[in-house]
Amino acid sequence: NIDLRWNDIDLKIGQFGTVVGNEVYNYNENAFYTHSWGFALEPTHHTGILASYTMSDDLQIGLGLANSTSAAINARGVGSSKTWLASVSYTLPSGTGALAGTELYYGLVKGDQDGASKGSDAYHYASIALPELVANLSIKVVWDHVEYESFVADSNILGLYLSYALNADTTLNLRGEMGNINADFDGNGAVTGTENSDDVKSLTLGLNHKIWDNVISRIEYRHDRAAAVGTADSQQDTVALNLIYSF
């Protein structure tokens, strides 16, 4: 993409990351190697234009127009339909007492998938990042919500992220999620997206250690449980070890 600045407005033109979701596509930029269930629900990239404007030290807004909700480069929606993107970020000022520094964020993506004819879906994301109420501990609560235009129930995932710095080089991370995922249908009632999963629960625990300036080691354990429609609960345990060299 191309980054431009025009009259105090930052413009990003081309393919760029979406405005919804707590995690990003690149694994090394997240606290965990495995992505969250919330990440699986939301779009990841768009082809279009995104404008960002800083109204004050505490308030930033964004507005964009993209081809579709699909991550494919130059993906197109149905006919001439486009996808709208919007975001607002607000940090509580010093006059709000103990909650001063709390970061509030909301993002919205509304549009069609690549060539799909099932209608316009709405992807909502909201987060609250609390100030450091306890020394070295960061707390963030996130909510991913998808409203499908077709005749299915909405999807909802609520997540909690905790990060505790043991020292300058070592951080303990925890991610907990719960909610439900409903399949996305086309106009003919055929499943086009994630299989229905109710009572989703996921817990991920990880330890990040900086070995050298450019090398990070990560080990994490993850447990997932969900109940697919018409079946018993299914469970999965994952152990992942990463060595990341950034250059």
N, C-alpha and C positions, 0 to 999 in steps of 0.2 A: 504494500500500500504506500501511498504518498501522504506525508504529514505536512500540513500547511497552517499558517496563522493569518487570519484576516479580521481586522478590527477587534482584536482581543478574543476572537473566536478560534478555537483549535479545530481544524478540519482533518479528518482521516478519510482518504478516498481509495477504494480498492477492496481488498479482502481484509477483514479485521475481526477480532474477538467480539463475542456477543456482550450485551449489557446486563444479562441475567446470569445468576449463579455465583456461588462462592469460590468454586475452583476453576482453574484454567486448563486448557488443552495440554500444555507442556507439563510433563510429570515433575520435572525438577523444580518447578515454581510452586508446587503444593507441599503441604506438610506430610502428605502420604503418597505412596506409589499408587495404590489402588484409588480409583475415583469413587465418589459418593453416588448414592442412588439419585440424589438431587441433580447431579451432573448428567446422569443418564437421561433424565427427563427433558432437560433444556437444550436449545440450540447451542452450537459452539462457535460458529463463524457465519459471517454474512458478506455478500458482495454488494457494495453500495457506497454511501457517504454517511459519516457520523460527525456531528458538530457538538463541541463541548464548550461551555462558558462558565467561568468562575464569577459569580455574582458578588461574593464576599469571601472572607477567609473561612467562613463556616458553611457556605452554600454553593454547591456546584450543580449544574443541570446539563443534560445531554438530549439531543434529538437526532434521529437518523432515518434514512430511507434505504431499503435494501430490496434486492430482487425477490428473495424468498426467505423462509426460515431454514432452508437447507444449508449445510456447510460446504456443499460443492461449489467450486469457483464458477461464477457466472450462471449459477442455477436460476431457473425462472419459475415464477408462480404461474397460476392459471390465467391464461389470456394476458390482459394488461394489469392484473392485480399486483400490488407491491406490498412489502412488509414494513410496518412502522416500528421504530425503536424509540424508547424514551427512558430517561433515568434521572433521579434526583438524589443528591447526597447532602446530608445536613449534620453538622457536629454541634452538640449542645454547648453554648458558651459558658464562660466562667461563672456567670451569675446564677447558674442552675444548681449550685451546691455540690453534693457528693456525686451527682450524675454528670457533672461538667466533663466534657471530653467524650461523651458517648456518641458513637457514630451511627447514624440512621441512614439506611439506603433502600431505595425501591427502584426496580427495573421492570420494564414491560416490552415484550415483543409480540406483535400481532400480525399474522399473515398466513400465507399458504406455503405448504411444502413444495418441493421441486416437482412441478407437473401434476400435483395431486388435485382432485376435483371434489374433495370432501368438505370444502369450506375453509373459513379462516379460524385458526386456533389462536388462543391467547395464552402466553407464557408469562407468569408473574413470579417475581423474586423479591423478597424483603429480608433485611438483616439488621440486627442490633449488635454492635460491638461495644462492650462495656469498657469503661476506663479501668486502670489497674487497681481494683479494689483491694487485692492482696498482692503483696510484692512479688514480682516476677511471674504473675499469673494473668493470662489474657483469656477472656470469655467472649464467645460470639454465638448468637442464636440466629439460625437461618430458616427460611420457609420457601419451598418451591411449590408452585401451584399451577396446574395446567387446565385450562378450560377448552374442551374439544367442541368444535362446532357440530360434529356428527353426534348421533344419538348414543353417547356413552357417558358414564359418570366421570367426574373430574379426578385428576391425580393430585395427591398431596404428600409431600415429604417434609417433616420437621427435623431439623438437625441442630446439634450442639457441638461446638468446637472448643476444646480447652487446650491451652499450651502453657507449660510451666518450665521456665529456664532454670535448670539445675546449676549451671555455671555459664561462663561466657561461650563455651563450645558445645554444650550438651543441653538438649531440650526434650522434654517428655510431652507427647501429644496424644489427645484422645478425641475421637469423633463418635458420636452416637446419633442414630437416625431411627425414625419410626414413621409409618404412614401406610398409604396404599397406592398402587399403580394400576391404572385401568387401560386396557388396550385401546388403541386408536383405530377407528373404522373408517372405511371409505363410504361413499354414498350407497354402495350395494351391500353393506353389512359385512364386508370382508376385513379381517384383521390386517392392518398395515404397520403396526408399531409393536411396542413391548407387550408381551403376554400379560394377561390379568394376574396381579399378585396382591393379595390382601394381607393385612397385618404384617407388613414388612418391618423387621427389626434388624439393626446392624450395629455392631460395636467394633471399633478399630482402635488399637493401642500401638503407639510407635515411639521409638527413641531415635533421635537425630544427633549425630556427633560429628563435629568438624575435625577431621584428621589433620589436614593442612589448609592453607588459605583457599585453595581451589578444589579441595576434595572433601566431600561429605559422605558419611556412612549412615545408612538408615536400616533399621530392622522393625518390622511391624507384624502384628497378629490381628486377624480380622475374623469375626463370626457373623454370619448372615442367616436369617431365618425368614421364610415367607410361605404363604399358603396360596398356591395357584388354584383357580376356580375348579371345583369338583375333585380336588386331590388333597391328600394329607400334607401337613407341613413338610417342607424340605429345608435342609440345613447344609451349610458349607463353612468350612474352616480354611483359612488361608494364612500362610506364613511367607513373608517376602523380605529379601535382603538386597539392598541396593548400595552400590558405590558410584557416586556421581562426581565426575570431573567437569568443572565449568571452565570454559576458555573463551 
